[in-house]
C-alpha cells in the first residue's frame, strides 16, 4: 500500500462501493452487508488490494460514526431526549452492566484473570451504533418502539465508553503505563479534579458556543450564498467538536451528538443535514469496508471452531440479555424480537478499546487479535442475522413480514358501523360519526397507532380487516355498514373481497385513491366509492373562484355540479380499459362538463323571467 | 334609525336591477348590508351570528327578487332558522319588538299583471301576507314595500331613477326625516318617491 497514491486508494474504495452496494441492494441484503462484502473481497484475504491499510482506514472512517451521531442529534429535540431518559439510563445501563458481568464471568470461567475478564466483558457489551442505526433506518424502524429502545441503548453505550477508557488503566497490571497519545487527551496526566473541571468546561463551552457562536456564524456564512462555504462550515463544526472532545478525553461521537441536539431547533438544521449526510454516508461506507478488510482470515483458518464458538457464544449471550431486558421494559413481543436481533453484535468502539488494552498491556496481543476477528465477524453477521430474522422469524410472528407481530385484539363492542383502517382518512370519518352519536367499531393494522389512539382514549382494535376471524369478532354479522379505508388500494381490495365472500349483507363504503383505483373497485362490484381528494380539491377550487370575486353560492353550486358530473362520468369511463378510447371519452366529457356548468339552472330561470311580465289576458294562452 | 339590508339573490352575478340598486346604496353611511347568498352559500344559516346583528338595528329590509310570489329560498331558510321561538316570537320572544320590517323587491310583472284581472290574479300586497304576518308575530311594524316592477326590460334611465329613489328613501329613514306614521298608511313606499310601483296611483 505504501507506494500507492491517494488516487489509487480512492479508486479502489469508490469502485468497491459502486460495485458492491448496488449488488447487495439488488440481492436485498442492505448496504451494510454490501460494504462488508466489498471490504472482504478487496482485503488481504482475497484480492489484497488494500493490504493492511484496513486498520488505518477504520480509524479515519470512524469519523463517519461521529457525523452520524451529529445527524441523529439534530433529529432529536432536547424534549424527546428528556423523554427517553428512562430507556437510556435504565435499559441502556442495565444492558451494559448485565452483559459485561455475564461475559466477564464466562471469561473468568474460561480461566482468564479477573481484570482481563472484566475488560473483555465491558468491551463486548457494546454494540455497533453504525451498523444498527444504518440497518434500522433502512428498514424504516427508527420510529418504532424497538428502534427507540435500540437507540437508547446505543446512546448509553457511547456514553459508557468514556468511563471505560478511564477505568482500564486502573485495571492494568502494575508497571504498564498508558500514554496520553493513546487517548489523544491533553489532560491525561492531570489530577482528577482538573479533569472534571476541564470536561465540564468543555461541555458548557459546547452548549454556549452552539447557541451564541455557531448560529450567528452560520447566519453570516449563509448570507455569502456560497454553497461550498456552508458545507465547509458544517464540516468544520463537526470536526471542531470532535477535536475539542478528544482534547478533553470525551468521546467525539458523544460530543457530536450533543452538538447536533443543540442545533436541532436551528433554522439551518436541514441545510446542515443535507451537507453532512453524504460525507457521513461515504465515511460509514469506508468504515464498513475497513471492518470487512480487517477480518483476519488466517486466524479463522487456524482455529475456525474457536472463532465460531466465540462469535456464537457472545451473540447468544447478548441476545438473551437484550430479550430479557426488552421484556422487563415491556416491549411487545414483535418489537422485542426486532430489538434483540438488532443489537447482539459487538461495536466499532471495541476496535478502539481492544487496541487500547493491548497498548496498555491489559490484554495479551494474541487474545486481542482473536477478539478483533470475532468482533468484525459479529458485525458482518448483523445484516445476515437481520435478514434471517426478517425471512424466518418475523413471518411466524407478524403479518406479511412488514408489520410487526401482534395478536388481533379481542373485540367486545357491537356496532352497526365498522371502520376498517384508521389513518388520517378513517380518523375523520370516525370522529364525525362519533360526534353525530353513531359509535363505530374501529380496526387498524398499525400497532403503534392503535396504542397511541388508545392512550388518547379512543377505542381502536388492532387487526387485519381482510381476515374473516377479525371481521367476525368485530361483529360483521350484526353490523350493517363497513367503511373500508385502509392505507393502500391493494389492502382495500383484499378487505372488499373478504366482505363480499363472508359478509355479503354489509354495505361497503370504500376509500379510493384516484380514478384508476376507483375503476378497480367498480370492477370488484363496489357501489359506494370515495376518491380521497375529490372533495378537498373541489373545495380549494371553490375558494379560488371566490377569491377571484365569484359569488360564493355560484362557486359552490359549480363544485357540486362538477362532482356529480364527474362521478357519473367516472362510471361511464370505467367501461373503457383501452388507453386511446379512454382518452377520447375523457376529453368529450371534459367539454361536456364545461358546457354543463356554464349553463347553470339559474341561467334558464333568468332568461325565462320574461314569462312573469305578461300583463293582460289576451296574451295568456 | 339604524338600517340593516338583508339581501338575497341566488344569481346576483346575472342581475341588473339589484346590481344597480346596491351600487347606489352600498356606500351610504349608517346602513349595514348583508349579502345572504354570499354569507351562507351552503344554506347553513347561523342564528347565533344573525341575531346579535338584528338586535343592533331598528329597520330590517329584505331586499330580493320576487320569486314565485315570495323570496328566494335562502331568505326563507334565514327566517326559519333565525326567527327563533323565545327570541323573536312566542314566550319571552321580544328581541325584535318595536323594530320595523320592510321589503325592497323587483318583480318581472308590472302593475297590470298584479290585479284581480291580471296575469297573477292578485295584488302584490296579498302575496306579501306571510311577511306582513311574520312581522306582526315578531312584534314588529311592517312598512310598505319599495317595488321595482317590470325588471326584465326596465330601461337604464328608469332603473337609475329607482336607484335614486331607493337612496332617498334610505336616507330619509336613516335620519328620521320620513314620517313613519304617514309612510305606514301608504300601500307602497314608491309613493314617497313618485316612482310607479305595482299600483297605478296612490289610493285617494
Interface residues (C-beta under 8 A of the other chain):
Chain A: X550 X551 X552 X553 X554 X555 X556 X557 X600 X602 X603 X605 X606 X609 X610 X611 X612 X613 X614 X615 X616 X617 X619 X620
Chain B: X10 X11 X12 X13 X14 X15 X37 X38 X39 X41 X42 X74 X107 X108 X109 X110 X111 X112 X113 X117 X118 X119 X150 X151 X152 X153
